[in-house]
Amino acid sequence: MSGEGNRQNDKDDSATAHIEAHAPAPAAASNGLRPRTATGGSIIDTTLSHPGSVRINVKGAFIVDLESTASNGRTGSPHNHETRDIRLPNHTAVVSHIAIDIGGSLAKLVYFSREAHSTEPGGRLNFVNFETDHISECLEFMRQLKRKYKKSNGSSPAELCVMATGGGAFKYYDMIRDVLGIDVLREDEMECLIIGLDFFITEIPGEVFTYSEADPMHFVTPADKVYPYLLVNIGSGVSFLKVSGPREYQRVGGTSLGGGTLWGLLSLLTGARTFDEMLDLASRGDNSKVDMLVGDIYGTDYGKIGLKSTTIASSFGKVFRKKRQAENEAEDSGGLGHYQHHSHNDHDDDHQPLSPSDAAITNSFSSLPDQGKSNGGSSRDPPFSGADISRSLLYAISNNIGQIAFLQSQIHGLSHIYFGGSFIRGHPQTMNTLSYAIKFWSKGAKQAYFLRHEGYLGAVGAFLKRQPRNWGRRGSFEEAALEERMRARASIGAKAAEQPEDASATGSGPGTGLARASSDAAIA
């Protein structure tokens, strides 16, 4: 998976792009963190120049917040144009590529655009996502971009290329090439995640924040020492990555219980059709109607071991009890009715039609006799709603991910934990649960960090793979990778030199060893 992308990178080094990066103004440290300041300082320049290359100038970059040029992403449409574009006021060069990260549930797209009706220089990075099931609509959107690029960016459509990552970069490779008729470069998924995250936490003001109910979205920036850290990428599934330096990472674990699990189970248990509808339901629900809490068992807190009465003791722990209670009450009352919503002929003005999610819950109780009035003459709402179930399941999955993240951070001695992926989507309950889990299990020693573009780490990483050596303020990713290749080459060359002189006759002598080292370096 990574070999092809790396071979392509080395081949294209001379034709790839620059970044001008600027160090932040110094500020007083506080708990290893300092408030983010505007970018400034000296330019780290590069001397590479090649026709068709692009210089991404991040000086003065900022996140565009208060604009209504797109939907808010909660409309249930197949694609979602995020309003959190990144304005690059000092970027003037042509950008000739777009990037896409195609996961199991969502395809995330990043592209650069000029502002046609603006008199200001520069442009912006745009962020769009589509459900992977609607990949054809995503490709049509990209086809429209191809047509617009020449007019808006001054580039010829023939010069465009697609930087693709994620599993779908392989699954849909032929489809992308056939529909768009342009070159597609596939990049390693995990490497793109790290490049994207490093770019966001070091270059974009107002990107990284901590979250709590008392202090939501407290913006911070990492101290000068960024590494090591743990990245928890929550997509359809979950990956835990230990990052020790630029492009120095290891996948140390994962779990299949992620965003796809929430989406799948809630599609069975509620009438919600999209992930955003499910998050909306969860924001309105009361999980105490579904979950068994510590207070339900003890009647109060369990202070000796630090558990509040509201702590979840068993997710969905009340469901069986409530269903059994409904059955017993129905047998005692002898009722013959069912949980059901009124028919179209029922003119009871006090009864409101059930939402699709609540109708699904009602149907799950439809086999039970009515537990309403003893005469069995009226129906009754079920003991919990789709919103309650949504919140309960969201808590269950988020708590599980949070605890595994803490355990991985303990094993590998990491205190900074970044959460990314499209599962989060800036949802308050999700972030609060993850943050609380890290603080609780670490006794406040570790911190959870979130990002405003959490779902686009891979796509931005793929976008930035069109960069040459020596870009970036904190040491080039390309430079670090080159140094690693040179160390590997020197090590192999030294071993080859120690072999007997006649070993070359068998194809394993020093000359062959150096040639192999060079070949290995080319695909590293």
N, C-alpha and C positions, 0 to 999 in steps of 0.2 A: 504493500500500500504506500509506504513512504519512499521506496526506492525510485519509482517513476518520477514523483514530484521533485526529489532531490537532484536526479539527473537533469531534469529540465531547468532547475534553478541554476546549476553550474553552467549549463549551456547558455543561459540567457543573462548571466551576470553583466556582460558588457552592454546589454540593451535595456537594463532596468533602471529604476528611478532613484532620485535623491530625496532626502528630507532635510530641511533646515530645522534644527531644534534649539530651544532656548531654555537655559536653566532657570528655575524659579528663584525669585528674590529670597534671601535667607530670612528665616523667621524663628522665633524662639520655640524650642521643642517643648512638647507637653505630653508625657507618657509615650514618648517615641513617635509622636505625631505632631503635625503642625497644620494650622489652617492653610488652605490652598491660596496662593497668591497668583496674580496675573503673570503670564510668561514674560520673560525678559532676559537680559544678559547677553553674553557673546554668542555668536553663531558658530556652530560646529559645521564647517563647510566640507564639501567633497569636491574632488577635481574631475570625477567621471563625467563625461559628456558624450551623448550619442543621439543621433536623430531618432525621434520617437520616444525618448525617455521623458520622465515626468518628475518635476521637483515639487514635492508636497511641502508647502510652507505652513507650519503650524503656529507661527508667531501670531499672538492675539486670538487664537482659536477659542471659541466659546459655544456652549450648547444653546440652541434656540428654543425658548420655552413658550412664550405667549404668542403663538400664532395659530390661526384657524384655517390653514391652507389644506388641511386634510382631516379625515375623520378621527375620532378619538380612539378608535381601535376596539370599541365595545359594541359594534353594530351587528356582529354575527356574520359579516361578509367573509368570503373566502380569503381575502387578503386584507392586510392592515398596514396602512402607511403611517408610521410613527411620526409624531410631530416633533420629536426630539432630534432634529437635524443638528449637525455640527457646522457652524459657520467658520469658514476659513477666509478671513477678510484680506489676507496678504498673498493668497495663492493666485497666480496669474498664468501658469503654464498649462498646456493641454494635458488632459488625463485621457488615456486611451484604453482603459480597461474597466470592467465591472467585476464584482466578486459575489459569489453565492455559496452559502453553506446549507446543504440539503440534508436534513435529519429525517428521522422516522416519522415525525409528526408535522414539522414545519420546515419550510424553505426560507432562509433569511438572505435578503439581497442588500448589498451596499453599492452605491454608485455616486459619482461626483457630478454636479450640475452647476451651470451658470444661472444667475437670476436674471431672466430676460427683461424684466421691467424695472430693474434696479439700476440706479446710477452709480452705485458703490462698486468698487473692484472686488475681486475674489469670487467665491462660490461657496458651495456647501456639500457635505457628505449627507446623503439621503439614506434612510433605513426603511425597508419594506419587508413584510413577511407574508407568506402564503401557506395555506395548509398543503402538505405534500400530496395529499389526495387530489389537489387541484393544480398539479405541476404544469399542466398544459396552459393554465391561465397565467402562471408565473412566466413561462417561456414566451407567451404572447406579450406580456408586459416588457420583457427584455427585448423582444423584437421591435417594439415601439421605441424603446430607448436607443436601439441601434440606429433607427431612422432619425432620431432627434439629435444624435451626437454631433453630426457634422454641422448642423445649424447652431447648436448651443455651445459646443466646445471647439469648433473649428477643425475637428479631426475627421478623417475619412472613415466611413463605416468599415471599410476593408481593413483598417488598421486596428480595429477593436479586437480585444480578446477577453475571454471569460476566465477568471481565476476561480476554480471550483474546489470545494472541500466538503467533508462529511461523506457518509455512506452513499448518498444520492449522487455524488460526483462520479461514482463508478456505475451505479445502477442506471442513471439517466445520461451517461456520457454521450452515447450515440444519438439519443434524442435531441440533446442540446446542440450538437454539431449539425444535425440535419435541419432543425428548425431555424437556427440562427445563421448557419453558413459561415461561422468564424471559428478561430482557433480556441480550443479549450485546454487549459493547463490545470491538471489535478494536483492538489496539495494535501499533505498529511494533516489529518484532522486535529490530532493532539498538539502538534507543533503550531498550527494556526491559532488554536485557543490561547496558547501561551503568548504568542506574538501580539495578539489582539489585546489581551489583558495587560501586558506590559506597556503597550502604547497608551491605553486608557489611564492607567494609574500614574504614568509619568508625564504625559503630555497634555491631557485635557483637563482644564479647571472645572471644578464642580461636578466631577464624575463619580468619585468614590464617596460613600457615606456609611455611617453606622445607623442603626435603627433601634428605637425603643418607644414604648408608648409615651414615656415622659419626654423624650427628646427625639421625635421622628426626623429622619433625614438630616443628621448632623454631618456636614461635609468635612472631610479630612483628606489629607494626602500622606502617603507613606513617607517615612523619614528617608534620609540619604541611603540607608541600607534597606533596599527593597527585599532582598532575598535572605533566607528562604521563606517560602509561604506554601500554603495548601490551597489549591483551587478545587472547589466542589462544583462540577458542571452538571446541572440538573436539566436534562432534556427528557426524551422518552424514558431513558434509563439514567443512571447516575454514575459518573466517573470521578475518582479522587486522584488528583495529580499533585505530587510533591515537586515543587519548582525550586531548584537550587541556584539557578543563574539563567542568563539569556540562553534560550534553547537547551537548557540543561534540566531535564524533567524526567519523572518516572511515574507511571500509572501504578499507584500502590493499592488500589482497590476499587470496588464498584458495587452497585446493587441494582437489581432489576425493578425495584419498587420506586418509580419516579413519576414524571409527568404523564407518561403513557398509561400508567396504572390508575392514576386519578381520573384521567379522561375516560378510560375504558369502563371502570367500575361505575362512575357517575352516569355514563350513558346508559348503563343497565338499570341503575337504581332511581334515576330521575328522568325527567323529560327534556333536560338541557341538551342542546345539539352541538354547541361549540364550547371550547375551553373557557372563553371569556364569560359565557353565560354561566358556567359552573362556578367561576370565581365570584360573579355577581351574586349567585345564590348563596355561596359560602359567607359572603359579607353580611347577609341578612339573617343567617341561621343562628340557632342556639344549640350548641353541641351538648349541653347538659341534659337535653331531652333524649339523647341517644347514647352518650357515653356514661359509664359508671365512674363517678368521681370519688376521691378519697373521702369527702364529706358524706357521701352516700353509704360508706362502709363504717366510718368512725363517728359520724355525726359532727365532726369538727376537724381541725387541722391535726396532722400527725407531726407535731413540732420536733419531736426527738430526732427524726431523720430528715427534717427540713421540708416536709411536704405540706402544702397548703390544702385546705378543704376543696379548692377548685381544681387541684391537680387531677389529671385523667389517670384513673387506676386501670380502666379497661375500655379501649375503644369499642364502640357499639355494644358495650356491656349491658345496656338496658333494653335492647331490642327484643331479645328472646323473652325476657320477663314481661314486657308490656304486651307482647302478642299472646303469651300464655294467660296473662291476666284478662285480656279481652275475651279469650275463649271461655275462661271460667265464669266471667260475668254474664256472658251470653247464655251459657248453659243454665245458670241460676235464674235468669230472667225469662228464659224460654222464648226469647225474641227470634224472629225468623227473617228479619231484614238483613241488609248488607251495608257495608261501607260503600257508598256510591255518591256521585254527584247527581243533582237533580236533572231530569230529562228536560228536553226543550219544551215540553208541555207543562212543566212545573212553573207556576207564576209566583213563587215565594220571593218577594222582593228583598227579603233579608238575606237570602243565600246568594253569594257571589260565585260565578263559575270558577272552578279550580284551575290553577296554572297547570301546564303540562307536567311539571315536576311533581306537584302535589297529587295530580291525577294518577301518576305512576305509583305513588305511595299508597293512595287509596286502593288501587287495584291489587296491591300486595295483601291488603286486608279484606279483599272482596269475598274470600271464602269463609269469613267469620260471621256468625249471627250478629245482628245489631246489638250494641251495648248501650243504646240510648234508652228511651222511655220503656217501661215494662210492657206497654201495649204493642211495642215493636212498630209503632206507626211512623217514626221519623229516623232519618239517618244521622250520623254523627261523624265529625272530622276524626281522622286518624290521630294517634297520640304524638306524632312528629311529622315534620314536613320534609320536602326535598331539600330545602335550604338547610335544615338541621343536619340532615345526612351529609350534605356537601361540606359543611363546616367540620363535622366530625372526621370525615375521611381526609380532608385537607390537613387537619391537625395530626392525624395518625401518620401520614406519609412524611410530613415536614418534621415531626418529632423524631421519626426513625432516621431520616437523613441527618438531622442535627446531631443525634447521638453518635452515629457512625463517623461523622466528620470530626467530632471531638476525640473519639478513640484513635482515629488515624493521626490526628495532630499530636496526641500523646505518644504514640508509637514512634513517630518521626521527629519529635521535639520541635514542633512548629507552633508559634503563637498567633500568627496572622492567618486568617482563614477567609478566603474570598469565595462568595457564592455567585455563580453565573448560570446562564441557561434560561430558556424561555418558560420554564415552569414558574419562575418568580413573578415576572411581569409587573413589578412594583406593587404587588398586592400586600396591603398592610398586615393581614393576619399571617401570611406566609413568612414575611420578613421578621415579624415579631416572634413567631414560634421558633424559627431558626436561630435568631439572635439570643432568645431566652435560653434555648437548649445549650448553646455554647457557654454562656455566662454561668448557667446553673452547674453544669458538670465540671467546668474548670474553676469554679468558685471565684469567678471574675478575673482569672489570670489570662484568659484568651479573649479575642475579639472577633466578631463576625463582621465582614465588610460586604457591602452591596454596590452595584453599579447601575447607573441609569440606562446603560445600553447592555444590560446583562445578557440578553439573548443574541447579541451580535459579535461576540468575541471571535468566533471562528471566521465569520464573514469578513470582519475587519482585518484579522490576521492574514487571510488569503489576499485581501486587497493590498496589504503592505508587503506581501512577498514580492511585489514588483519593485523592490528597493535594492540598491547596491550596498556594498560594504560601507562601513563608517557612518551610517545614519543614526540619529538618535542621540539624546543627551547622555545617557548612562552607559554608553559602550555599545557598539554595534552588535546586533544579533549575528549578522553576517561575519563580522570580525571574530566574534567568539567561536562561531562554527569553523572558520578558517583556521584559527589557532588549534582547535581540536584536531582537524584534519592533518595539520603539519606535525603535531605531536605523534599522531598515529603513524604518519609516513616515516618520521625519524625512528620510531620504535621498530617498525618492520624492517627498515633499511639496516638498522644496527644488528638485528637478529640475522638478516640475510648475509651480512658481512662476516659474521662469525662462522658460517657454514664452510665445509671443505671446498677447496678450489675447484675440484672436479665435479662439484654438485651441479654446475651449470649445464653439464651434459645431460642431466636427467630433467632439466627444466625447472630446477629449484635453486639455482645459484643467485648471486647478488643481483645480476642484471635483471633476472626474472622477478626477483623479490621486489626490486624498486619499481619495476613496471606494474606489478600487481598492487603495490602500495599506491601508485599513482591512480590506478583504476579504482581501487577501493575509496580513495579520497574523492574521486569524481562522483561516486554515488552515495557518499556519506550524508 
